[in-house]
Amino acid sequence: MNATAGRPRLRATLLLAVALVAGALGGIALERWVLGGDSGAHHSPEKHVGHVGRLRLRFEQQLARELNLSAEQQTRVDTLLAAQEERSRALMRQFAPQLRTVAAETEARLREILTAGQWERFEVLRRERLKHRRGHYKDSGETSSGR
């Protein structure tokens, strides 16, 4: 196979990689702000940079291994994904206030729908979920301070 024949496939793979990293960052941020945590405790994207950075590093290593990237390609991919990660973090910082507003509105509307007993049970479930998530980060070496 000649070098130019593999380029569209490499570009498609890199585009997929960028989309996966962006999706992971967006999913993590949305999960933190919209679905989890105490209503008064809002989370910033910087809290879990280590976790996301490790995910990106593992993904970069997998790409290098499975695509048999040259050293130069690996450097370029690493640089591209690191820049994409920073751009994604900047977007999350920009949209954080809107995400918090959506989360607060959702919580208020949910509280209107549920009975007092259901709301209490919902709060217990949310705390259990948060406790489980904190345990996950503790086991993975991450911290969840500031929650």
Backbone bond lengths (Angstrom), bond angles and torsions (degrees), N, CA, C in turn:
res aa  C-N    CA-C-N  psi(-1)  N-CA   C-N-CA  omega(-1)  CA-C   N-CA-C  phi
1 M - - - 1.457 - - 1.524 108.41 -
2 N 1.334 117.51 132.39 1.457 119.46 -179.56 1.526 110.75 -81.80
3 A 1.327 116.40 166.59 1.473 121.82 -173.49 1.515 112.53 -64.61
4 T 1.328 118.32 -36.21 1.470 119.89 -177.46 1.517 112.24 -75.64
5 A 1.325 118.38 -25.70 1.464 120.79 -179.92 1.520 110.96 -67.17
6 G 1.312 118.20 -29.88 1.460 121.50 -178.63 1.518 114.07 -86.46
7 R 1.327 117.70 -10.63 1.466 120.58 -176.44 1.528 113.87 -62.59
8 P 1.332 119.62 -46.29 1.474 117.61 178.51 1.528 111.80 -60.03
9 R 1.302 116.60 -38.08 1.463 120.13 178.84 1.525 110.56 -66.25
10 L 1.327 117.26 -41.91 1.457 121.32 178.42 1.526 110.07 -63.99
11 R 1.326 116.73 -44.59 1.468 119.98 178.07 1.518 111.04 -60.92
12 A 1.315 117.26 -43.06 1.465 121.00 178.99 1.523 110.36 -62.86
13 T 1.326 116.28 -40.94 1.466 120.26 179.14 1.517 110.75 -65.75
14 L 1.323 117.34 -43.21 1.465 120.56 178.51 1.526 111.30 -65.44
15 L 1.324 116.85 -39.94 1.465 120.26 176.62 1.519 110.31 -61.77
16 L 1.313 116.87 -42.04 1.457 121.27 176.52 1.522 110.34 -62.05
17 A 1.327 117.15 -41.64 1.462 121.32 179.24 1.522 110.68 -61.49
18 V 1.315 116.63 -45.79 1.464 120.75 179.13 1.528 110.06 -62.38
19 A 1.321 116.85 -43.21 1.466 120.53 179.18 1.525 111.12 -63.06
20 L 1.332 117.32 -40.03 1.458 120.63 179.22 1.525 111.64 -65.19
21 V 1.314 116.86 -43.76 1.466 120.06 179.13 1.526 110.05 -65.26
22 A 1.327 117.04 -44.11 1.466 120.15 178.23 1.527 110.53 -62.01
23 G 1.315 116.45 -42.09 1.456 119.88 178.04 1.515 112.14 -63.46
24 A 1.324 116.13 -40.95 1.468 119.89 178.36 1.518 110.78 -62.66
25 L 1.325 116.54 -46.13 1.458 119.87 178.97 1.526 111.35 -61.92
26 G 1.309 116.04 -47.05 1.461 119.38 179.69 1.513 111.83 -63.76
27 G 1.318 117.29 -42.07 1.454 120.93 179.38 1.515 112.44 -63.97
28 I 1.314 116.39 -43.37 1.465 120.50 178.28 1.519 110.02 -61.60
29 A 1.311 116.66 -46.79 1.464 119.94 -178.76 1.520 111.55 -64.17
30 L 1.315 117.38 -46.04 1.460 119.88 179.65 1.520 111.21 -63.50
31 E 1.304 116.62 -41.16 1.456 120.17 179.54 1.521 110.35 -61.37
32 R 1.301 116.66 -40.67 1.469 120.66 -179.55 1.525 112.06 -68.70
33 W 1.330 116.85 -47.67 1.451 120.66 -173.12 1.519 113.57 -81.41
34 V 1.318 116.86 -41.61 1.454 119.78 -172.17 1.518 111.98 -89.99
35 L 1.314 118.37 -42.63 1.447 120.58 -171.71 1.517 114.73 -97.31
36 G 1.302 117.90 -25.55 1.453 117.68 -170.59 1.498 114.43 -122.30
37 G 1.302 113.16 174.50 1.452 120.89 174.14 1.505 113.27 84.70
38 D 1.316 114.92 166.98 1.453 121.16 176.24 1.510 108.32 -73.53
39 S 1.327 115.63 150.62 1.464 119.65 -174.13 1.518 112.41 -60.12
40 G 1.321 118.34 -28.77 1.454 120.17 -178.96 1.514 114.17 -91.51
41 A 1.320 117.25 -11.23 1.463 120.72 -176.06 1.521 109.17 -100.78
42 H 1.318 116.28 112.17 1.457 120.34 -179.81 1.510 108.52 -106.37
43 H 1.315 115.07 145.40 1.457 121.16 -171.81 1.513 109.97 -109.90
44 S 1.302 114.63 142.80 1.455 118.67 177.66 1.514 109.37 -101.20
45 P 1.336 117.79 155.10 1.459 120.80 179.58 1.524 112.50 -59.63
46 E 1.327 117.58 -25.90 1.452 120.49 -176.68 1.519 112.67 -68.97
47 K 1.330 118.50 -18.95 1.459 121.37 -176.53 1.518 112.27 -62.88
48 H 1.318 118.61 -30.44 1.449 120.84 -173.74 1.524 112.41 -122.79
49 V 1.308 116.31 28.66 1.460 120.51 179.66 1.516 110.09 -61.05
50 G 1.334 117.69 -39.03 1.451 120.71 -179.94 1.509 111.72 -59.87
51 H 1.314 116.55 -44.68 1.465 121.29 179.80 1.527 110.38 -63.41
52 V 1.315 116.95 -47.92 1.456 121.10 -179.69 1.529 109.98 -64.86
53 G 1.319 116.61 -40.27 1.459 120.13 177.70 1.520 111.92 -61.06
54 R 1.337 116.37 -39.31 1.465 119.48 177.76 1.521 111.01 -67.36
55 L 1.339 116.59 -38.28 1.467 119.88 176.65 1.528 110.24 -61.07
56 R 1.337 115.51 -45.04 1.468 119.45 179.61 1.520 110.55 -62.59
57 L 1.326 117.16 -43.38 1.463 120.82 -179.70 1.524 110.88 -61.22
58 R 1.340 117.19 -44.90 1.465 119.48 177.91 1.516 111.34 -61.90
59 F 1.329 116.05 -39.89 1.456 119.73 179.55 1.525 110.58 -65.63
60 E 1.334 116.95 -42.85 1.465 120.65 177.90 1.527 110.75 -60.56
61 Q 1.329 116.54 -41.33 1.459 120.32 179.21 1.528 110.92 -65.07
62 Q 1.332 115.93 -40.19 1.464 119.93 178.46 1.530 110.50 -63.98
63 L 1.338 116.34 -43.89 1.466 119.33 177.86 1.530 110.94 -59.68
64 A 1.324 115.47 -46.81 1.467 119.51 -178.56 1.526 110.72 -59.49
65 R 1.304 115.25 -41.98 1.464 120.52 -177.37 1.534 111.21 -71.90
66 E 1.329 116.97 -49.72 1.455 120.40 -172.97 1.526 113.39 -78.33
67 L 1.331 116.75 -26.09 1.462 119.81 178.56 1.516 112.03 -99.23
68 N 1.336 115.77 -2.24 1.459 120.98 -179.68 1.534 110.65 53.53
69 L 1.325 115.31 51.94 1.464 120.41 -178.01 1.523 110.64 -69.39
70 S 1.312 115.11 143.66 1.463 119.64 172.94 1.527 107.38 -72.27
71 A 1.327 116.21 167.77 1.465 120.53 179.22 1.531 110.29 -59.57
72 E 1.330 116.00 -40.20 1.466 120.15 -179.78 1.526 110.83 -66.69
73 Q 1.331 117.00 -42.51 1.464 120.50 178.22 1.525 110.25 -63.84
74 Q 1.317 116.74 -42.34 1.456 120.32 -179.42 1.525 110.99 -61.81
75 T 1.322 116.79 -41.84 1.464 120.98 177.71 1.522 110.55 -61.94
76 R 1.323 116.70 -44.09 1.466 120.76 -179.51 1.525 111.40 -66.16
77 V 1.332 117.02 -41.58 1.466 120.80 178.15 1.523 110.00 -64.35
78 D 1.334 117.19 -45.48 1.463 120.96 178.79 1.519 111.01 -58.19
79 T 1.320 116.80 -44.97 1.461 121.79 179.67 1.522 110.87 -63.30
80 L 1.318 116.39 -44.57 1.464 121.27 179.35 1.523 111.28 -61.01
81 L 1.328 117.66 -47.94 1.460 120.78 -177.11 1.530 111.82 -69.59
82 A 1.326 117.41 -34.85 1.461 119.84 176.50 1.532 110.58 -64.83
83 A 1.329 116.72 -41.95 1.469 120.43 177.96 1.517 110.50 -65.55
84 Q 1.321 117.22 -40.75 1.460 121.42 178.76 1.524 110.16 -63.70
85 E 1.325 117.03 -39.69 1.467 120.92 178.34 1.532 110.44 -61.47
86 E 1.316 116.80 -43.53 1.467 120.25 179.78 1.528 110.66 -65.75
87 R 1.329 117.53 -41.31 1.467 120.22 177.73 1.528 110.58 -62.36
88 S 1.333 116.42 -40.13 1.466 120.25 178.48 1.522 111.01 -64.24
89 R 1.340 116.54 -41.97 1.470 119.89 177.54 1.525 110.65 -61.55
90 A 1.320 116.50 -41.29 1.466 120.14 179.13 1.532 110.32 -62.40
91 L 1.315 117.21 -41.50 1.466 120.21 177.01 1.524 111.22 -63.47
92 M 1.323 116.64 -40.91 1.469 119.37 179.38 1.525 110.54 -64.23
93 R 1.321 116.67 -39.60 1.479 118.97 176.67 1.522 109.97 -62.64
94 Q 1.328 116.58 -39.99 1.464 121.35 -179.07 1.525 111.20 -64.87
95 F 1.325 117.08 -41.15 1.457 120.76 -174.98 1.524 113.83 -94.58
96 A 1.325 118.35 -2.13 1.461 121.52 -178.88 1.534 112.82 -54.22
97 P 1.327 119.34 -45.23 1.476 118.05 179.90 1.531 112.15 -60.60
98 Q 1.319 116.84 -39.66 1.467 119.60 179.21 1.520 110.83 -67.63
99 L 1.323 117.26 -39.59 1.454 120.51 178.28 1.528 111.05 -64.16
100 R 1.337 116.56 -39.62 1.472 119.76 177.27 1.520 110.79 -64.18
101 T 1.334 116.71 -38.39 1.458 120.49 177.87 1.523 110.77 -63.33
102 V 1.313 116.83 -45.13 1.470 120.90 178.01 1.528 109.78 -60.35
103 A 1.320 117.07 -44.53 1.466 120.96 -179.64 1.532 110.84 -62.38
104 A 1.320 117.04 -43.66 1.468 120.52 -179.96 1.528 111.03 -65.63
105 E 1.316 116.93 -41.34 1.465 120.52 178.54 1.527 110.85 -65.06
106 T 1.318 116.22 -41.29 1.466 120.67 178.89 1.522 109.99 -62.98
107 E 1.314 116.46 -44.79 1.464 120.18 179.29 1.525 111.13 -61.96
108 A 1.320 117.24 -43.86 1.466 120.80 -179.98 1.528 110.96 -62.48
109 R 1.312 116.91 -43.71 1.472 120.31 -179.83 1.522 111.23 -68.41
110 L 1.321 116.59 -37.91 1.462 120.50 177.01 1.524 110.46 -62.90
111 R 1.308 115.54 -40.87 1.469 120.10 179.47 1.529 111.05 -63.37
112 E 1.334 116.91 -34.01 1.467 120.87 176.96 1.526 111.24 -68.05
113 I 1.318 117.41 -33.21 1.460 122.25 -176.12 1.529 111.34 -78.13
114 L 1.322 117.15 -40.76 1.459 121.77 -174.30 1.527 111.69 -81.24
115 T 1.328 114.54 150.90 1.465 119.46 172.41 1.522 107.75 -74.05
116 A 1.315 117.04 169.46 1.471 120.81 179.21 1.526 110.35 -59.27
117 G 1.336 117.31 -42.26 1.460 121.02 179.37 1.518 112.05 -65.85
118 Q 1.327 116.41 -40.50 1.464 120.27 177.98 1.522 110.60 -65.61
119 W 1.328 116.35 -39.69 1.463 119.60 179.10 1.525 110.58 -62.76
120 E 1.327 116.55 -42.94 1.461 120.01 178.33 1.528 110.40 -60.36
121 R 1.332 116.86 -43.75 1.456 121.00 179.16 1.527 110.36 -65.02
122 F 1.331 116.49 -40.10 1.458 121.14 177.18 1.530 110.11 -58.95
123 E 1.309 117.12 -44.26 1.468 121.13 179.43 1.533 110.99 -61.77
124 V 1.344 117.03 -41.28 1.464 120.94 177.62 1.529 109.78 -61.93
125 L 1.334 116.02 -46.56 1.464 119.83 179.22 1.525 111.36 -60.79
126 R 1.316 116.30 -40.91 1.463 119.78 -179.54 1.527 110.73 -65.24
127 R 1.348 116.31 -42.88 1.473 119.25 178.32 1.529 111.16 -63.07
128 E 1.351 116.97 -40.50 1.463 120.46 178.13 1.530 110.56 -62.18
129 R 1.299 115.17 -42.67 1.466 120.15 179.73 1.526 110.72 -63.30
130 L 1.326 115.77 -42.94 1.457 120.70 178.45 1.529 110.61 -64.36
131 K 1.324 116.44 -41.78 1.461 120.83 178.40 1.527 110.33 -61.93
132 H 1.334 116.62 -42.80 1.464 121.08 177.74 1.529 110.55 -61.89
133 R 1.329 116.28 -43.03 1.464 120.38 -179.41 1.522 110.10 -65.43
134 R 1.334 116.92 -40.37 1.473 119.37 177.52 1.516 110.28 -61.79
135 G 1.333 117.07 -40.12 1.460 120.93 177.43 1.512 111.65 -62.89
136 H 1.338 116.38 -37.78 1.468 120.64 177.91 1.520 110.36 -60.84
137 Y 1.331 116.60 -45.69 1.455 119.08 -178.59 1.515 111.15 -71.19
138 K 1.333 117.08 -32.48 1.451 120.25 177.17 1.529 109.37 -63.36
139 D 1.353 115.61 -45.00 1.467 120.19 179.55 1.510 112.30 -64.89
140 S 1.357 117.63 -31.54 1.458 120.50 -177.48 1.517 112.87 -89.63
141 G 1.349 116.18 1.79 1.464 119.63 179.46 1.514 112.99 91.06
142 E 1.327 117.78 -2.88 1.466 121.71 178.19 1.516 108.99 -83.26
143 T 1.291 115.09 162.01 1.456 120.27 173.15 1.503 108.05 -114.24
144 S 1.309 114.85 156.78 1.456 118.79 176.10 1.519 108.91 -127.07
145 S 1.321 115.66 35.15 1.444 119.96 178.80 1.503 110.98 -65.60
146 G 1.299 115.56 154.95 1.458 119.91 179.59 1.503 113.11 89.86
147 R 1.320 117.39 5.89 1.470 120.49 177.71 1.473 110.41 -95.07
